[in-house]
Amino acid sequence: MQASCRGVPVIYSITHDILGDPFWAVYNRGVLDAAGRHDCEVRILRPENYSAENMREVIEQAVHEKPDGLLCTIPDAAVLEKSLRSAAEKGIALIAANARDQRADGERIPCLLYIGGEDRAGGKLAGRRLQASGRARNVICFDHYVTDQSCHSDRFAGLAESIASGGGTCRRVRIPGHDGNAAALTVRRTIDNDPDVDGVVTLGPPGAKALFDSGLDFRQIPHVSFDISRDQLSALRDHRLLAIIDSQQYLQGFLGIQLLVLYLRFGLLPTTDILTGPAIVETSNLEKAEMAFATGTR
């Protein structure tokens, strides 16, 4: 445990945010709400253009500035390992949020704990929800990251496993989530070239928006998405979307900062990781999700 000599703990929050993804606005609200409640100084950082290498540079600069704590997503453990191990060796309290090092104990980056979703389980849940629609024999999964990212890879792996268990097939198509027009065009071309598609999964709001902007009518093709945005909630209400798989990212940001402060001040720490998902939003609980969205907590 490291006690801050600066009066209040100084904590850096670093994510693999893609600009424009509303997911991270909610995560950051949790970070800032916790900072205000628990009297700490927080700095929010992300690479201007996501790649694991660019994120590593952001982490290295943060470590150089010697904060008391670091709340960090780990979308690529192999690339980020050296920088994050350096943080731990320098006595910086480290909590992983949203995306984690999946290796076994003794091999993984030495974080105090992980707070976030279980993405493989989320993928399986998405697959089961598609199968409940009575289709899901030929499923396309649109991934709005053009490079590998562990959360999305786990979501796709769980989805593919679930669809295969029902005798169907699933393939992943990458779309440029940072470029809405190009993403929508890729979605349109992909569906037009495969008329037998009977199920679609999008791995987050940028992919869902690309699908909605493609001009295709997805009332005819069951669609399950991940994470929550205004567009997705509207689509769920209009029956253009079956369900949203939610990892409750507000909790990830809020609890990450809260627990770092409690650890730095008092040495308090949960003894296990904290899973915030997968949760599912459907028409049956849509109203509560809309109310939470309006407050910025979902």
N, C-alpha and C positions, 0 to 999 in steps of 0.2 A: 504494500500500500504506500502511495506517495501523498504526502500532505502538501498542499499548495502553499507557497510563501507569498502569494500575490493577493491575499485577502479572500478571493473567491476562486473556485476551480476554473481553469481555462480549458475548454474542451473543443476539439475540432471534429466536425462531422463531414465525412468524405463519402461521396456516392458515385456510382457510374451513371448518373443522370444523362439522358438524352434530352436536349433542349426541346421544350414544348410538350413533354409527356406530363400530364396533370398528376400522375401518380406521385411524382416527387414533390409537388407543391404540398400535398397532404402530409407526406413524410416530414417535410421541413416544418410544417405547422406544428406537428408533434414535437419536433426538436425545440422549436422556439417557445412553445407553451411550457414545456418542461423547464427550460432555462429560466423563464420568468417566474415560475412557481418555486424553483429550488435555488435561486440566487447563484447563478453561475454565468460565466461569459462563454458564449458559443460563437464559433466561426464556421460557416457552411461553405464547403469547397466541392468542386467537381471539375473534371477536364472540360475544356471548351469543346473539344471533339472527342467522343469516346473511343478509346482503345485501351487495352490493358496497359500498354506501355505509357500512354499519356497519363493514365491514372496513377501509375507508379511514380511518375515525376511529381504529381501533386502530393502524394504521400511523403515522398522524400523531402520536399520543401516544408511540409507540415512538421515532420520529425525534427528537422533542423531548427524550427522555431520553438521546440521543447514545450508543447502544451502539457497539462496534467493528464488529460485523457483523450482518447481517440475513439470515435464511433465510426466504424468503417464497413462498407460493403466489400465482399471479397468475390467478385465475379470470375476471377482467374487466379487461383491460388499459386500456380507455378510462377506466374509473372510477378505477383505482388509479395511473394513470400519473403524475399530478402529484406525489402523495405519495412514490412510489418514486424519481422523478427528484430530488426534494428530498433524499432519503436519499443518493443517489449524489453529488450536488453538495456535500453536507456531509462527504464523505469516508468514509461508512459503506460497508464492503464488502458487496456485495449478490449473493446467489445465489438463483436461482429454483428451486423444487422442485415437483414434482407437476403444476403447471399453469403455463403460460408464455405470454408475449407472442408471438403467432404471426407478427407482422409481419416484413418484410424487415429485413436489417441496415441501420442508419442511421435506421430508423424506430422500432425497438423500444426498450423500456426498457433502459437500459445495465446489464444484469446481467453479472457475471463469467462465468457459464455457467448452464446448465440441467441439473438432475438429475431424471429422471423417465421416465414411460412415453411412448410414441408412441401417443396414444389413437385416432387415426383408424385406424392399423394394427391396434389392438386390436379396434375395431369390425368391421373386415374379417375378422379371425380368428374372431370370434364368429359372423359370418354364414357363413363357410365350414364351421364346425363344425356349425351347424344344417343346412346343405345336405347335409352328409355323412350326416345321419340319414335322408335321402331325402324330406324334407318342405320346409318353409320357403317356402311359396307365399303365406301370409298371416300375417305376423309382427307381433306387438305388442312394443314396447320400453317398459318401465316405468322412468320417470326419477323418482327420489325427491327431486330438487330442483324446487321449484315456480317458481323463477326461473332465467334462463339462467346457465349455468356452462360455461366453455369446454371442460373435459375431457369433460363429458357430451355437449355438442354435437358434439364431434369423434368420440366413440364412436358416437353415433347416426348421424352422417354416413357413417362407414366401414361401419357395419352396413347402412344403407339402400343404399349403393352395391353392397355384396356381394350382398345379396338381390336387387336389381334386375338384377344381371348374370346371375342364374339365372332370370329371368323372374317373380320374386315381388314382393310389395309389403310395405312396412314402415311402420308409423306409431308415433309417440311419444305416450305418455300420461303426463302428470305426476301424481304421487301425493305426498301430504304426508309425506315421510320422517320428520319430527319428530313425527308423530301416528300411532302404529302401528295403532290401531283404524280410523281414517279411511282410512289407506293400504290396509289389507286389504279394507275394504269397497269401495273404488274398484276394486281388482283384481278382486274377485268380480263386481261389476256389469259391468265392461268385458268380461270373458270370457263372462259369461252372455248379454250382448247381441250377441255375435259368435261364434256356434257354429262358424264356419268357420276360426277361428284354429288354425294348425298349427305354431306356433313362438313362443316367448316369450324375450325377453332382459330381464334386470334389470341396471341399471347399478351396483349395489353392494349391500352387505349389508342396508340398510334396505328396499330394493325386494324383495330375495329373501325377507326375513322376512315382508313383507306378503303375498307370494305364498304362502308356506308357511302363514300364518295365515288365508288366505282360505277354507280348507276344500275347495278344489278338488284333484283328483287329477292331479298333473302327471306321473305316469308315462305318461299318455296324450298329453301335449303336450310335445315336446322343449323343454328350458329350458337356456339358457346364461346365466351370471351373471358379474359382475366383482367383483374383490377377494375376500378370504377371511375367512370367519367360521366359528364352530363349526357353525352351522346349515347353511351351504353344504357344508362337508366331510361332515357327516352325510348330507345329501341326495345328495351324489355317491356315497357308499358304498352308499346305499339305492336307487340308480338313479332318483332323482327329479330329478336334475340331470345334464346331459351333460358339462359342463366349466365351469371357472372361468378367466376371463382375469385374470391377476395382473400388477400393475405393481411388485411387490416394494418396498412403501413403507418397510420397515425400512431398505433400502439408501438410499432417498431422504433419510431423516432422518439416518442415520449418516454417509453420505458428505458431506451438506451441511455438517454441523458440522465434520467432520474437515477438509474442504478449506478452509473458512473459517479454521480455526486455522492450517493450514499456510500459507495465503496471508498471514495477518496476521503470523505469526512469521518466515516465510522468503521470502515472495514466490512460493511454489510454486503452480502452477495448471495443470490440464490444458488442452490447446489446443483441445479440442472439447467439446461437450455430452456428457453421459453418459446413455445410455438404459437404464433398468432394466426395461422392458417393451415390448411385451407378452410375457409368458410364459404358458403354459397348464398347468393342473392337470387331469388326467383320472384315471381309475381306474388307469392304468399307473404313475403317479408319486404316487398319493394318499398312500401310506405316508410318503414323505419330507415331503410337505406337512404331514401331521398331526404328524410329529415336530417340524418347524419351528414349527408353530402352538403346540405345547405349550411351547416355549421363549420364545414371544412374538416370534419373528422373522418370522412370516408370518401 
